[in-house]
Amino acid sequence: MHRTIPGLRNLAWGAAAATIFVTTTYGQINDSVRGPASEANHFIETPKGWVHPKTPWGEPDIQANLNMMQAAGIPLERCANAVGRGNCDMNKAWRTEQELKQAIDAAAGRGDLGRQLIEKGEFGRALLSGVTDPATPQRQTTLIVDPPDGKLPAITPAGKKMALQMRSGWSLPGESPAYDSPADFDSWDRCTTRGMPSSMMPYRYNGGFKIWQAPGVVVFDLEMIHDTRVIYTDGRKPLPSAHKQLMGNSVGHWEGNTLVVETTNYRGNHAALINLAVVGSPAGNRFPHSDQMKTTERITRLNNDMWLYEIKTEDPVVLTRSFTVRYPMRNDPTYEWWEYACHEGNTIVPNYTNTSRAERANPPVEEERPAMTPAARGGGPGAAGGPPAAPQPVKISPEFAKQIAGRWVGRPQLAVMDYDIEVEFTPRPDGTLMGRLIQTTLPDPREPKPINKAFRNFTLVDRRLSWTFPNTQEWTYTGELSADGTAITGATNSAQGGILLTFRKK
């Protein structure tokens, strides 16, 4: 973990040569990307006359103490961190020179709240504030560089069925999972592994990535969940297909000075292909993969300080085509590896299961309230600057009551699976409006799971509705009833990110 932000303005690699770039077709990286700053090398220049170092035994020397976290602010998919806000250009693959400069200037002045609190001895607040490795602004707008639109490829029908069978400590909108055993949690919950290719992508903390070398072998040592991958480059063949491993079986070779690593023999569906450790990844931590998945990694040293990393993922069972992630990393000898203790002895499993069982045995009694006005700032005694005005029940018109009354069904736009959420609105004789979550089709669409609980924090302003789903993990929804009363269009959000969700009359 690195707690400083050195010289951000000096990290605008090749910014002077910047122009705006839109989606393009990407080739695999190799030695040819070295040279003047360009899109091919993510605008990181290789100085003229630079000679690639060699190990004492004559192989390319790529040993480093890398920090994945400088790319932590880049979402996996283009505009995945702007769901529902409508302020993101889906055709923009690179920041302009001016945009990069503005981002670097802003980052240089942000300080480090976690470090400041640690220095004060306020360790609890430091943790809650996010003791994270501050990201460095990058030129690219998404980790995915292929497909050219920066989006994940479509999931096959078989893949979506596999996703419905997966379990996780991270719930989906409308879902209240029951936890009874370790099988109800994903591999990241259990501190087993982040899986592949997710383990090779940046997260918000513990992003150290050390590369070690010895004759005929390269080791990828990962700080998070202390995964270590041993990659032989001595020409040996992969293990027989019967030998399956969580992180697969990796075999490497050199193409010039570029290391190429091919990994097969994955254990199917034992870890999410992409999990929530990656910003902008699909919610729920249930991205499946099969035992036919193959990853191909390429790592190219561009100069004394910068490495360019790429990983291509193929899975004919789950993915309709391959996708490729690429991002740069800086060699930072001062990067500190803090202990990654995960969740302190896997207490998440007994704590979740005990709490889940207790809540199911003694369901809490929740107050059922009609749609209210949002709390108005400064509307109470003393007017401006006073306490918020208390929310009041909203009175709806007969026309609105007629349009909204009844059951509505929505399907979250989630890449990895298809499921439906059913809600109900009931106008009352006093002119107020009640809202309830009726059921979802998780985990088996053939057997919808009844819930029948009132919305929490239900508000209504004109035709705009907002509520929190009454589940164990908070997902809020904000949407607007169309003028013709046929759709409620909006998005649902949580700590996991945002998902577009439109409800239509059942």
Disulfide bonds with the S-S distance in Angstrom:
Cys79-Cys88 1.94
Cys191-Cys342 2.30
